[in-house]
Amino acid sequence: MRVGLFIPCYIDAFEPEVGVATLQLLERFGCQVEYPFDQTCCGQPMTNTGCHAEARATEALFVRNFSGYDYVVAPSGSCVHQVRENFTAIEQTEEARAVRARTFELTEFLRDVLQVQDFPWAELPHKVAIHYNCNSLRGLGLAQALELNKPFYSKPLDLLRKVKGIEFAELEGRASGEAGNVRASDASDEDQDRLLQGQ
């Protein structure tokens, strides 16, 4: 299975080890992973600020880079949501529609496509919390949005429960503000403080 690895620009700039870990994980599960060196941003910052037409060149480049792969995988729900739902500045050719349909967020790819049942080598003796961004919840359905009052599910949590030694802490449901290009850093600090205190 040929996988095109899409590493979002913010991960490449601030947390490149996430990209490396994604590559290693996919290869561990037998994927033939390729990283198109020409890749750039998915265009989400432009779309989020209403500059849809200005995202055209970025969208076209994405389609050129990732056409022909069996799947495109990224460790970012918001960027995958951008590709699947908001790539509307370019002409919707068969090629563009195919790339959009084959683009997956990492956890949904592992769970739904590869159907990973365990991580026998993995052990993480730490307490962690999962923050679901709005696009992952409402756009991709990676977990059940709490306000819908439906039975809870979480694809990331399903996978992480397969890791030995891990414990989970609950975060209060809060938006990061990212989609509006505003960061609620004080809320994020509060949650971090609560986690560090073991609450």
Secondary structure in CASP SS format (residue, H / E / C, confidence):
PFRMAT SS
TARGET T0000
AUTHOR 0000-0000-0000
METHOD secondary structure of the structure
MODEL  1
M C 1.00
R E 1.00
V E 1.00
G E 1.00
L E 1.00
F C 1.00
I C 1.00
P C 1.00
C H 1.00
Y H 1.00
I H 1.00
D H 1.00
A H 1.00
F H 1.00
E C 1.00
P H 1.00
E H 1.00
V H 1.00
G H 1.00
V H 1.00
A H 1.00
T H 1.00
L H 1.00
Q H 1.00
L H 1.00
L H 1.00
E H 1.00
R H 1.00
F C 1.00
G C 1.00
C C 1.00
Q E 1.00
V E 1.00
E E 1.00
Y C 1.00
P C 1.00
F C 1.00
D C 1.00
Q C 1.00
T C 1.00
C C 1.00
C C 1.00
G C 1.00
Q H 1.00
P H 1.00
M H 1.00
T H 1.00
N H 1.00
T C 1.00
G C 1.00
C C 1.00
H C 1.00
A H 1.00
E H 1.00
A H 1.00
R H 1.00
A H 1.00
T H 1.00
E H 1.00
A H 1.00
L H 1.00
F H 1.00
V H 1.00
R H 1.00
N H 1.00
F H 1.00
S C 1.00
G C 1.00
Y C 1.00
D C 1.00
Y E 1.00
V E 1.00
V E 1.00
A E 1.00
P C 1.00
S C 1.00
G H 1.00
S H 1.00
C H 1.00
V H 1.00
H H 1.00
Q H 1.00
V H 1.00
R H 1.00
E H 1.00
N H 1.00
F C 1.00
T C 1.00
A C 1.00
I C 1.00
E C 1.00
Q C 1.00
T C 1.00
E H 1.00
E H 1.00
A H 1.00
R H 1.00
A H 1.00
V H 1.00
R H 1.00
A H 1.00
R C 1.00
T E 1.00
F E 1.00
E E 1.00
L H 1.00
T H 1.00
E H 1.00
F H 1.00
L H 1.00
R H 1.00
D H 1.00
V H 1.00
L C 1.00
Q C 1.00
V C 1.00
Q C 1.00
D C 1.00
F C 1.00
P C 1.00
W C 1.00
A C 1.00
E E 1.00
L C 1.00
P C 1.00
H C 1.00
K E 1.00
V E 1.00
A E 1.00
I C 1.00
H C 1.00
Y C 1.00
N C 1.00
C H 1.00
N H 1.00
S H 1.00
L H 1.00
R H 1.00
G H 1.00
L H 1.00
G C 1.00
L C 1.00
A E 1.00
Q C 1.00
A C 1.00
L H 1.00
E H 1.00
L H 1.00
N C 1.00
K C 1.00
P C 1.00
F C 1.00
Y C 1.00
S E 1.00
K H 1.00
P H 1.00
L H 1.00
D H 1.00
L H 1.00
L H 1.00
R C 1.00
K C 1.00
V C 1.00
K E 1.00
G C 1.00
I C 1.00
E E 1.00
F E 1.00
A E 1.00
E C 1.00
L C 1.00
E C 1.00
G C 1.00
R C 1.00
A C 1.00
S C 1.00
G C 1.00
E H 1.00
A H 1.00
G H 1.00
N C 1.00
V C 1.00
R C 1.00
A C 1.00
S H 1.00
D H 1.00
A H 1.00
S H 1.00
D H 1.00
E H 1.00
D H 1.00
Q H 1.00
D H 1.00
R H 1.00
L H 1.00
L H 1.00
Q C 1.00
G C 1.00
Q C 1.00
END
